[in-house]
């Protein structure tokens, strides 16, 4: 659960005034959850930090629901639900080892987050550019016209 929760913090990162990506702090999230009038859950910064580092592993369903509610209010690319947070079984691409490995890279997360804020048309253009970058490059012609694939 700690790994998934930390992935949500990374996914909820926003761009600051100078263009840097910044995750919400544990204290900010705990305060926002505690001040939310739609539920009666209060959570301390230290308890949320313990959930993030794995030293606390058995939160109540109301705490989980409040955490999910906080992250659902943000533009996220990862699935956000109680099930996604606590499910030990693989639930799809977000838990695929290759996906997790790719998301571990800061630049990959930054690209994904920026793409999440784009219009569908802009994402389609970005995918076209990426496809062009992935396309195999044609080999240089042999000056003597001979086949070099032997």
LINDA-V922668 format. One record per residue. N is the residue number from 1. PSI is psi in radians with two decimals (999 if undefined). NEAR is the number of other ideal C-beta (glycine too) atoms within 12 Angstrom. Layout:
BEGIN
n=[N/N]
psi=[PSI/PSI]
near=[NEAR/NEAR]
END
This chain:
BEGIN
n=[1/2/3/4/5/6/7/8/9/10/11/12/13/14/15/16/17/18/19/20/21/22/23/24/25/26/27/28/29/30/31/32/33/34/35/36/37/38/39/40/41/42/43/44/45/46/47/48/49/50/51/52/53/54/55/56/57/58/59/60/61/62/63/64/65/66/67/68/69/70/71/72/73/74/75/76/77/78/79/80/81/82/83/84/85/86/87/88/89/90/91/92/93/94/95/96/97/98/99/100/101/102/103/104/105/106/107/108/109/110/111/112/113/114/115/116/117/118/119/120/121/122/123/124/125/126/127/128/129/130/131/132/133/134/135/136/137/138/139/140/141/142/143/144/145/146/147/148/149/150]
psi=[-0.67/-0.73/-0.76/-0.74/-0.76/-0.60/-0.65/-0.72/-0.78/-0.69/-0.48/0.10/2.53/2.87/2.24/-3.07/-0.45/0.18/0.14/2.53/2.31/2.14/2.63/2.50/2.78/-0.72/-0.75/-0.77/-0.78/-0.75/-0.77/-0.71/-0.80/-0.57/-0.08/2.06/-0.10/-0.10/2.98/0.32/2.31/2.48/2.35/2.76/-0.71/-0.65/-0.74/-0.69/-0.68/-0.62/-0.69/-0.59/-0.03/0.03/-0.38/2.22/0.08/1.09/2.78/2.82/-0.56/-0.62/-0.80/-0.76/-0.69/-0.69/-0.79/-0.77/-0.73/-0.88/-0.49/-0.40/-0.01/2.72/1.95/2.60/-0.38/2.69/2.38/1.86/2.87/-0.74/-0.75/-0.52/-0.68/-0.23/2.13/-0.38/2.66/2.24/0.24/-2.76/-0.60/-0.34/0.12/2.35/-0.65/-0.69/-0.82/-0.71/-0.75/-0.73/-0.26/-0.39/2.19/-0.72/-0.66/-0.78/-0.70/-0.76/-0.80/-0.76/-0.72/-0.68/-0.59/-0.43/0.01/2.79/2.79/-0.62/-0.73/-0.69/-0.67/-0.72/-0.75/-0.76/-0.67/-0.73/-0.77/-0.67/-0.72/-0.65/-0.54/-0.31/2.48/2.46/2.39/2.46/2.65/2.43/2.50/2.18/-0.42/0.03/0.26/2.64/2.16/0.13/0.32/999]
near=[28/21/24/34/37/29/31/38/35/31/31/33/30/24/17/11/7/7/10/12/24/18/28/31/18/28/20/21/34/29/18/28/35/24/17/23/12/16/22/15/27/20/35/19/21/15/27/36/22/22/35/33/18/16/15/21/18/14/28/19/16/19/31/33/26/33/42/33/25/34/35/23/19/27/20/28/29/35/23/28/22/25/20/30/36/25/17/13/9/15/19/15/16/28/23/13/12/14/22/22/12/18/29/17/15/16/13/21/30/24/22/29/27/21/22/24/21/18/11/12/10/15/19/14/15/21/17/14/15/14/12/12/11/10/10/8/8/6/9/7/10/11/7/7/7/9/9/11/6/5]
END
